Amino acid sequence: MAARNRLPPWHEMIRTADGREVLIRPIRPEDAVPLGAALPLLQPDELHGSFLQGQAPTAATLERLSKPDPRREFTLVASEPLQPGEAVIGAVARVGVLDGTGQGEFAILVGGFLAGKGLGRHLMRRLVRWAKGKKLDRLYGEVAEDNQPMLALAESLGFRREATTAPGYVRVVLDL
Ligand SMILES: CC(C)(COP(=O)(O)OP(=O)(O)OC[C@H]1O[C@@H](n2cnc3c(N)ncnc32)[C@H](O)[C@@H]1OP(=O)(O)O)[C@@H](O)C(=O)NCCC(=O)NCCS
C-alpha cells in the first residue's frame, strides 16, 4: 500500500494491494448521508463492538459522527476519491477524548469489501499519531473478547489487554 501526492493535513491517497484507490481524510458534514447509506450494508457483527455498539445509525448519530468537535474528537474516513457527499464511505475510525482526562477512546469500522487490505492497520496508526499529537496519556478501545481480528491488530500495534466491567469485552490499551 502506498501513499502519494501533496494533500491537505490528514489526507492521503492510498492504493490497496488489490489496486483500489482510497482517499483517507477527516470526516466532513457532507458525509452524514453517504455514511448512513454505507452502515446498513455492513454486517451486524461488523457493527458489534464498533462505535455504533450494534445500533442502527439514527440521523442524530450520523450528524454527530460527521461533525466531530476538533478539540476532543478526531474521525477519519476511507472514501472513494470523489467529493464528500458523493463519495462512498468504506471505513470510519475515530478517537474521542474523555473530558478532563488524558485518555482517548478509539473505535474503528472497516467495511467487509475493504477488509483485510491493510486499511484497519493504517487507520489505527493515524489515530495513534493524532493521540500523540494531542499529548494524550493513553488510547484505549473496548473490543469483544471473540473479536480476533481487532485483538490481533491491537496487539501488533503494541496495545496491551486490560479487564473491563463490560461482560464479554476486553479493553485494549496503548500507553503513549
Ligand atoms: C478489526 C478491523 C478494524 C480490521 O480491519 P482490516 O482493514 O480488515 O485490517 P487489516 O487488513 O489492516 O489487518 C490488520 C491486522 O488485523 C488482523 N486481522 C485482520 N483480519 C483478520 C482476520 N480475519 N483474522 C485474524 N486477524 C485479522 C491481523 O493481525 C492483521 O495483520 P496482518 O495483516 O499483518 O496479518 C475490521 O475487521 C473491522 O472493522 N471489524 C469490525 C468492527 C470492529 O470490530 N471494530 C473494533 C472495535 S472498536
The ligand as an SDF file (V2000), in Angstrom:
LIG
                    3D

 48 50  0  0  0  0  0  0  0  0999 V2000
  -10.9030   -5.1950   13.0340 C   0  0  0  0  0  0  0  0  0  0  0  0
  -10.8560   -4.4170   11.7260 C   0  0  0  0  0  0  0  0  0  0  0  0
  -10.8370   -2.9120   12.0250 C   0  0  0  0  0  0  0  0  0  0  0  0
   -9.5910   -4.8070   10.9310 C   0  0  0  0  0  0  0  0  0  0  0  0
   -9.5380   -4.0100    9.7580 O   0  0  0  0  0  0  0  0  0  0  0  0
   -8.8260   -4.5540    8.3960 P   0  0  0  0  0  0  0  0  0  0  0  0
   -8.7250   -3.4060    7.4630 O   0  0  0  0  0  0  0  0  0  0  0  0
   -9.5400   -5.7530    7.9290 O   0  0  0  0  0  0  0  0  0  0  0  0
   -7.4090   -4.9760    8.9720 O   0  0  0  0  0  0  0  0  0  0  0  0
   -6.0140   -5.0100    8.2050 P   0  0  0  0  0  0  0  0  0  0  0  0
   -6.2000   -5.5230    6.8290 O   0  0  0  0  0  0  0  0  0  0  0  0
   -5.3380   -3.6990    8.3600 O   0  0  0  0  0  0  0  0  0  0  0  0
   -5.2380   -6.1090    9.0540 O   0  0  0  0  0  0  0  0  0  0  0  0
   -4.5580   -5.7140   10.2120 C   0  0  0  0  0  0  0  0  0  0  0  0
   -4.3790   -6.8780   11.1610 C   0  0  0  0  0  0  0  0  0  0  0  0
   -5.6440   -7.2580   11.6940 O   0  0  0  0  0  0  0  0  0  0  0  0
   -5.6270   -8.6640   11.9550 C   0  0  0  0  0  0  0  0  0  0  0  0
   -6.6560   -9.2660   11.1070 N   0  0  0  0  0  0  0  0  0  0  0  0
   -7.3400   -8.6960   10.0920 C   0  0  0  0  0  0  0  0  0  0  0  0
   -8.2560   -9.5590    9.6070 N   0  0  0  0  0  0  0  0  0  0  0  0
   -8.1300  -10.6750   10.3480 C   0  0  0  0  0  0  0  0  0  0  0  0
   -8.8070  -11.9420   10.3690 C   0  0  0  0  0  0  0  0  0  0  0  0
   -9.7960  -12.2060    9.5160 N   0  0  0  0  0  0  0  0  0  0  0  0
   -8.4280  -12.8590   11.3010 N   0  0  0  0  0  0  0  0  0  0  0  0
   -7.4370  -12.6060   12.1730 C   0  0  0  0  0  0  0  0  0  0  0  0
   -6.7520  -11.4270   12.2000 N   0  0  0  0  0  0  0  0  0  0  0  0
   -7.1010  -10.4950   11.3010 C   0  0  0  0  0  0  0  0  0  0  0  0
   -4.2510   -9.1610   11.5720 C   0  0  0  0  0  0  0  0  0  0  0  0
   -3.4280   -9.0660   12.7270 O   0  0  0  0  0  0  0  0  0  0  0  0
   -3.8310   -8.1260   10.5550 C   0  0  0  0  0  0  0  0  0  0  0  0
   -2.4350   -8.0310   10.4740 O   0  0  0  0  0  0  0  0  0  0  0  0
   -1.6440   -8.7380    9.2520 P   0  0  0  0  0  0  0  0  0  0  0  0
   -2.2240   -8.1760    8.0200 O   0  0  0  0  0  0  0  0  0  0  0  0
   -0.2340   -8.3390    9.4880 O   0  0  0  0  0  0  0  0  0  0  0  0
   -1.9430  -10.1840    9.3980 O   0  0  0  0  0  0  0  0  0  0  0  0
  -12.1080   -4.7620   10.8460 C   0  0  0  0  0  0  0  0  0  0  0  0
  -12.1790   -6.1630   10.6990 O   0  0  0  0  0  0  0  0  0  0  0  0
  -13.4300   -4.2510   11.4000 C   0  0  0  0  0  0  0  0  0  0  0  0
  -13.8090   -3.1220   11.1390 O   0  0  0  0  0  0  0  0  0  0  0  0
  -14.1450   -5.0820   12.1600 N   0  0  0  0  0  0  0  0  0  0  0  0
  -15.4930   -4.7270   12.6180 C   0  0  0  0  0  0  0  0  0  0  0  0
  -15.5090   -3.5870   13.6160 C   0  0  0  0  0  0  0  0  0  0  0  0
  -14.6780   -3.8560   14.8330 C   0  0  0  0  0  0  0  0  0  0  0  0
  -14.5650   -4.9960   15.2520 O   0  0  0  0  0  0  0  0  0  0  0  0
  -14.0820   -2.8040   15.3880 N   0  0  0  0  0  0  0  0  0  0  0  0
  -13.2370   -2.9370   16.5590 C   0  0  0  0  0  0  0  0  0  0  0  0
  -13.8950   -2.4620   17.8190 C   0  0  0  0  0  0  0  0  0  0  0  0
  -13.5180   -0.7720   18.1090 S   0  0  0  0  0  0  0  0  0  0  0  0
  1  2  1  0
  2  3  1  0
  2  4  1  0
  2 36  1  0
  4  5  1  0
  5  6  1  0
  6  7  2  0
  6  8  1  0
  6  9  1  0
  9 10  1  0
 10 11  2  0
 10 12  1  0
 10 13  1  0
 13 14  1  0
 14 15  1  0
 15 16  1  0
 15 30  1  0
 16 17  1  0
 17 18  1  0
 17 28  1  0
 18 19  1  0
 18 27  1  0
 19 20  2  0
 20 21  1  0
 21 22  1  0
 21 27  2  0
 22 23  1  0
 22 24  2  0
 24 25  1  0
 25 26  2  0
 26 27  1  0
 28 29  1  0
 28 30  1  0
 30 31  1  0
 31 32  1  0
 32 33  2  0
 32 34  1  0
 32 35  1  0
 36 37  1  0
 36 38  1  0
 38 39  2  0
 38 40  1  0
 40 41  1  0
 41 42  1  0
 42 43  1  0
 43 44  2  0
 43 45  1  0
 45 46  1  0
 46 47  1  0
 47 48  1  0
M  END
$$$$
